[in-house]
Amino acid sequence: MVTCPFLAMCGVILLPVSVTPARPTRNGGLGLLQSSHANLIGVPPIDEQLTYLKKGLAEIIREEDLRERLVQAAQAGRPLRVKAGFDPTAPDLHLGHTVLLRKMKHFQDLGHTVIFLIGDMTSLIGDPTGRNITRPPMTREEIDRNAETYRAQVFKILDPEKTEVRFNSEWLQSLRYEELVRLCSRYTVARILERDEFSKRYKDGVPISVHELLYPLAQAYDSVALKCDVEMGGTDQKFNLLVGREIQKDYGQPPQIVATVPLLEGLDGVNKMSKSLGNYIGITEPPEIMYRKVMQIGDSLMFRYYELLTDRSLAQIDHMRVRIAGEQLHPMQAKAELARLIVTDFHSAADAVRAEEEFNRVVRRHEVPSDIQTVPLPDGVRTAAGLRIDKLLAKTRLAESVSDAVRKIKAGAVEINGQRVHDLVLANALADAPAELIVHAGKNWRKVVPQN
């Protein structure tokens, strides 16, 4: 049965694919399957395929090449080979990464083979993209640990039967010195220094290590080794992807089509989604947290999330804009639907329903969360005058520090047992307080119980 809404709309029937075992992974493990080809009856016309693939893309280099490659693939009865590389620099993926994964899935929906390339060798170099200093190299242990978590997470979106998971150490580690020199001879230092990051560092006198200059060439050689038809990446990867086109031609291969996706803004609506900035939504986060974070985004950013993170068509999204502008649909309703779609994608529909109920109960009706954390009353909070609320907040991690707790209290952002707190000391709290204190500070809650 077809799971892709686009193919269902076009009346495409997806027959079982013949599969062959994937090559063993670098760690000797394996066992993913890759499709040798997909049998499609009633494949959508090329123009409709292009429209489907272009949704959410920032740029295609070149679109006419992609059209021609799609025609050639259909005539030859072979799937396109579509690659995207991920350096395992962090253990978890967030929604910003899934913009690219979703576009890879769209190629899979049309029967093509996607290559999820784990850059275990290039991670040892460190991608200089967006860096004004040399990126510290990772250890092999860090790379292996992060790579395993990536493998587990990507199949929340990609179809494992139409995905090759590869490590670029398969070919880069065995590259002989002579072959490396020949690879380097195919590109000039002047061309590499055209890259913004290198150009700025060179002009500012910031050191550039030779190994960093090898990164674009190593990534380009990945495309040669995998005989890629299409390479995908973020807009910040455009330089590296174009180097791949040039190097493929030097090795007698048709140059790959470059397809870039936008960089997804984080919860702040300004900066790129990033764990280091704290503006991210992790794809392994609990449903309740994921739902709540989606509900935090601004109304204008909501439409971009719909475009880049869901399968809603541009026509459907435009229709939603019109309904909201005409006050036929409240923005909060549209955002709630977005939150349900995202939670369903990474958890389940039932989890999305429960997450929405929890959000409505805690955020809208200000009721106590069902999963509230219970902590003992910390030492040093009791005084003769009562309970030091600033110390209580700091010691139960409802505030970053005592001074932060004081700011929260003065701002009226703290409640205890449903009553807003304005003083630093809760007078006579020990004598009059019930067996437990329900403390609410900002978006966080604690149930504080006396120690025996």
N, C-alpha and C positions, 0 to 999 in steps of 0.2 A: 504494500500500500504506500501511497505517496504521502509524505509528511510535510513537504514543502508547499506552502499556500500558493506560490507563484506557479508551480508546475500543475497543481490541482486546478487552478483557474484556467490554465492553457489546455487542460484535458490530456496531460501527459501521463502515460502509464509507465511506471518504473518496474522492470522485470528484475528477477534475482540476478546478481552479478556473479561472474566467476572470480574467485579469489585465489591468490597464491600467497604462501607465507612470506612475510617481509623478511628482509635480511636481518641476521642477528644484530642486536644493538652493540654498542661499544662495550657494554658490561657483560655481554654474553647472554643477555636476556632476550628477549624477543618479540614476543609472541603476538605482535599486532598483525592484523591482516591488511593487505593492500589490494585494491581492485585492479584487475588487469584491464577491464573495460566495463562500461555500463551500457546496458541495452535499453535505449529509449525509443518508445513508439510515439510519434506525434511530437517530436522535439519542437519547441517554440521557434518561430522565425528568428533569424539573426538579429533583426532590429529589436525584437522584444527581449531577447537574451541580453543585448547590450544595455537596454533600459534597466533591466533587473540588476545587472552587474554594476552599473554606474551609480545607482542609488547609494549615497553616503561616501562616494569616492571624492577626493580632492582633485586628483589629476590622473589622466591616463597618457602615457607616452609610448606609442602613439595610438590613438583610438582606431585609426584605419588599419594599423598593424594587428590590433586585437580582433577586429572584424575579419580580416583575412585569415588569421590563425584559427578562429572559430570555424570558418568555412572549411579550411584545410583539414581540421580535426574531424569534422563531421563527414567529409568525403572519405577520409582514410579510416574512419571507424575507431579512432583512438582518442583517449581523453587528453586534455592539456595537462601539463605538469606545472602546478602553481605552488611556488615556494614562499615561505616567510620565515625569517630567522629570529630567534629569541635567545639572547644571552642570559643565562640563569643567574642574574646578579642579585636577585631577592627571592625569598622562598615562596611568596604568594603573588598571584595575579589579581589585578583590580579591573573595574569596568573599563578603564582606559585601554587596557590590553585587548578587551573583548571586541572593541570596534574593528580591529584587524581580524580577529578570529571569526566574527560574523561574516565579513566579506569573504573569507576563505570558505566558510560554509555555503555561501551563495554559489561559488564555483562548484562545490560538491553537489549542490542541488541540481545542477545541470549536467552531472555525470563526470566531472573532471576529478583528477587526483590531486590532493593537497599534500604538500610536504611540510610538516612541522619540524623545522630544523633547530636543534638545540646547539647553540654555539659554544660547545665546551672548550674548543681550542681558542676561538676568538675571545672568549672571556678571560683567557690568560693574558691577552693583550690589553683589553679594556677599550670599549668603543669611545672615541674622543668626541662623539656627537654631543653638542651642547655643553662642552666642558672648556673652561678657560685655564685648566691645569691638567696635568697628567693624572689619569684615573688609576688608583692603586690596583695592581693585579690581584686576582682572587686566588685562593688556594684550591688545589684539586678537590679537597674534601668539601669545601663550600660549594663548588660547582656541582659535584655529584649529588650532594644533598638537595640543592635547589632544583636540579634537573628532574629528580624523581618526583618532587611535588608538582612540577609543571606537567609531567605526563599524566598525573592523576586529575589535574584540574582542566586541561584543555578539552577533554571528552565530555565536559558539561555542555559544549557547543558543537564540536566537530564530530563527524561520524567516524568511529574507529575503523570501519571496514573500507573507508575510502581515504584513509590518512596514512601516509608514511611518516613515522617518527625516526628521524636520523640525527646523528651526531657528526659535526664536521671534523672531528678527530679521525673519522674513517679514512679521509683522504689527506688532510693537512698534516697529520702526525707522521705519515709515511713519505711526505714530500722530500725528495732528495735535494741537496744543496744546489746542484746544477739546475733542477727544475724550479727551485725558488728564485735563482738568479734570472732565469729565462722569464719567469712571471714578472719580476720587477722590471725587466727591460721593456715590457710592453706598455709602460705608463711613465710619465715624466714627473719629476719633483715639482716642476712649475705648475702642472695641472693639479696636483694634489694640494699645493699651497693656495690654489684658488678657493678652496673650501673656507667658509667664513671663520670657523673656529681656528684653523691653522693660520689663516691670513692675519687675524687680529692678534693672535699670540706672537706671531713673527714680528709684526709691527711694534708690539709693546715690549719686545725683548723677553717674553716669557718662554722658557725652554720647551722645545718639542723633541721628544725622544724618537729615535729612528723606528722603534717598534710600533709607535703610533701610526707612522706613515704606511705601515704594512696592513693596517686594519682594512681599509677599503679594498685592497688587492686580495686579501684573504676572503672577504665576503664575496668578491667577484668570482673568485675561483670556486666557491661553493656552487654558483650557478653553472659553471662549466662542468663540474663533477656530476651535478644532478640533471644536466641537460634541460634547464628550466625554460618553459615557454613564457611564464609570467612570474615576476617577483613583486611581492607586496611589502609595504612598510609605511611608517608614519611620514608625514611631510618633512620631518627633520632628517629622514634617511635618504632623501632624494639624491644627494651627491653619490652616496655609496651604490645606490641602485643603478645609476647611470654609468658608473664605472663598470658594473657588471655587463651592461650592454656592449661596451667597448671591448672588454676582455673576451667575451664570447665570440665576437667577430674575429678577433685575432686567433682564436682556436678553431675557426672554421664552423662555428655554430650560428644559427639564426639568432640575432640579438633579442633578448627577452623583452617583453612588454613590461613597462614599469607602471604600477598602480599604487598610488599613495592614498592614505586615509587621513582625515583631519585628526589633530590632537584634541582629545576630549577635555573640556574644561572641568575642573573639580567642583566641589560643593560651593566654593566661594564665587564661582562664575567668572573668575578672572584668570587664574593660573592653571596650567596643565595639571590634570589629576596626578597626584604623586603622594606616595606614602610619607616621604620626608616632609611634605608640607601639611600633612594631616587632613587633606581635602579629598580623600579617596573613599570609595565603596569597594571593599574586598569581596571577591566572588565566593569566598568560603566563610564569610561572616554569617552569624545566625540570622534567620529570616526577619526577626523583629528589628534588629539593628539595621539590616539592609533596607527594610521598608521605611523606617524612620529617617534614614539618611536621604533617601530619594525624596521624601516629603519636605526636606529642608531646602531643596534647590529653588531658585527663583522661577517665576512664571515664564519669563522669556527663554530661560535655559531649558525648560521642560520640552519645548518643541525640538530642540537640537538632540536631546536624549532620545526622544521618540524616533528621530530620523536615524541616529547612529546605533541605537541599542535595541531596536525592535524591528519586526518585519512589517510594520505598518507602511503602506505605500505613501508616496509624497502627496497623492491626491487625497488620501484619507487624513493626512496631517493638515493639509491646507483646509479641508472641510472643518476640521476641529478648530482651527484658528478663526474661521468665519463664525462658527457657532459661539465661540467664546466672546468674540468682538460684538456679536449681536445679542449677548447676554442670554443665549439659549442654553449655554453650558457653563457652569462655574469652573474657574481654573482649578479649584481644589478637587473637584470630581475628576477632571482630566489627569491631574497629578496622581490621584489615588489609583486610577487605572494603570498608569505608567508603573507605579510601585508594585502593583499586583503582577504585571507582566514580567518585570525584572525578577521578582522573588520566585515566580513560577519557573522561570528559565533555569535558575540555579538551585532551586529546592523542589517545590511541588505546588500545585494549585491549593492543596489543603493547607500547606504552610503559609501561603499568601493570605488565605482567609484568616488564619489564626493571627498572623502578624498585623493585619488590618484591624482586627478586633482589639488586639492589645494596644495599638496606636490610638484608636478611638477612646479606649478606656482610660489610658494614662495621660495622653496629650490633650484630647478634647474635653473629656469629662473630669480630668485631674484625679483619677482614682489611683489607688496603690497598684503598682505592677505585680503581676502574678509571680514573677521570678525575682522579686526583691531580694537583695543580698542581706543576710543576717550577720551582724558582727557584735562582739562583746563591747561593753562600755570600756573605752580605753583608760589606762592609768593616767593620772595627772589631770583629769578633766574635772574631778570633784573638788569643790572648794567650800569653805564655810558659808559663803554667800549663795551658793547654788552651783549651777552647771555652766562651765566655760564653753559656750557654743563655738567660739572661734577655734579653740583647741580640738573640740569634738569633730568639726568639719575637716580639719587638717589631718587628724589621726585616723579618720575613717575614709580618707581619700576622696572626700566630697569637695575638697579645695586643695590647691597645689601647695599652699603654705598657710600659716596663720594670717599673714597680711592679706592673702587672697581671700581667706574666709571673712576677714573684716570687711573687705570690699563687697562681697556677696551679701552680707548681712545688711550693710548700709544701703545697698541697692534694693533691698526688699525681695531678694531672690531665695530666701530660706524660709521653710515652714517646718514646724514640728507638730505632729499630730493634728495637721490641718490648720494650725494657727500660724500666721506670719510672725516671724521673729524680728525684732528691731534692736534688741539689746544684746551685748556681748555675753552677759550672764543671765541665765534663766533662773530667776530667784525661786528658792524653795522647791526646786525641781525634784530633789531627792525625796522630799517628804510627800509631795503631792502627785508626783508623776505615776502613771500606771506601770505595769510590769515591763512594758516596752515603749520605745520611742520610735515613731515613724518620721524619719528626717528626709526632707525633700529640698535639694539645692540645685537650682537650674533644671537640667534634664535628668539628674541622677537621684537615686533613692538609696536609703539604708534603713534596715530595721535594727535598732540598737537595743540590746538586752543587758540587764545588769549581770555582772559576774557573780557567781556563787561564792 
